[in-house]
Amino acid sequence: MPNKTAADSPAEELEKLKQLNTFLQRRSIALTPQELKVLYYAIQRRTNADIAAALVVSLATVKTHKNNLISKLGVAGKDGFQKFLLEMAHYRL
């Protein structure tokens, strides 16, 4: 898992997911629980394969979730999504 210095405990991960969800809800962005997890892992710079393994889903499912995220976040394609991820990484999620 790239750029992950120490694995978060399940409690820490749950807290960070709640924080991320609150952040997004304040901006009127509603995500499904799986989309939220994909976004959380993407912010941590995990690869699609890492995300798929963590969520026990296919690589195609992760890509579908990312495409849905691009639409729901209102960013300009994959480049806009990457910029969003970089900005979110500064929140230390």
N, C-alpha and C positions, 0 to 999 in steps of 0.2 A: 504494500500500500504506500504509494509515493507521498512524500512530504508529511508523513504522520509520525510524529516523534514518539508518542505513546498512545496505545489504544484507550479510547474512552471507555469507562465502565458503562454498563447499560443505564444506570441512573444518570450519569453525566450526559450520555447521548440523548436520553429522553428529555432532559432539561434543555439541551441545546436545540432539539427539535421544537420544543414548545416556544423558545425564544424566537426562533426563525419564523414559526407560524404566526406569532404575535406581530412580528415586524411586518410580515406580508399582509396580514389582515388589516393593519393600520393603513395600508396603501390600497385597500380594497382588492387584494389579490387572493383568490381562494384556490387552494390546491387540494388534490386528493392526498390521502396519507402516503401513498406510494410515490406520488410526484414530489411531495415534501422530502421524503427520504432520498430520492434520487438527487434532488437539488442539494441537500445537506452533504451528501457524499461528493457531488461534483464540486462544491465549494472547497472541499478538502483535497481537491485535485486528484481524486481517484479515477482510474480508467473505467471505461464502460464495462470491461471484463470484471474488474474488481467490484463494481456496483452490482452487476448481475449475480456474482457469487454471493455477495453479502445479503442480497434480497431474495436469493434462490429463484431467479427468473432468467429468461433468455436474454441474450444480447439484443435481439430485436425488440424486446419489451422495453429495455432501457432506452434504446434509441427512440422508440415511440413516446416514452415519457418525456425525453428531452425535447422532442419536437412539440409536444403539448406545452411544455414549460416555455419554450420560445414564444409561442402564441399567447399564453396567459400572462407572461411577464411584459409583453409588448415590446420586446427587443428586436433589433434588426438582424435576423438570421443567426447563424452560428457565431459570427464575429461579435455581434451584440450580446449574445449569451456569454461568450468568453469574457467580455468586458464586465458584464454584470457579476460573473463569478469572482473576478479579480477585486471588484469593489466590495463584494460581500465578504471576501476573505479578510478584509481589514476589520471586520466586526468580531473576529476571533471565534468563529463558530466551529 
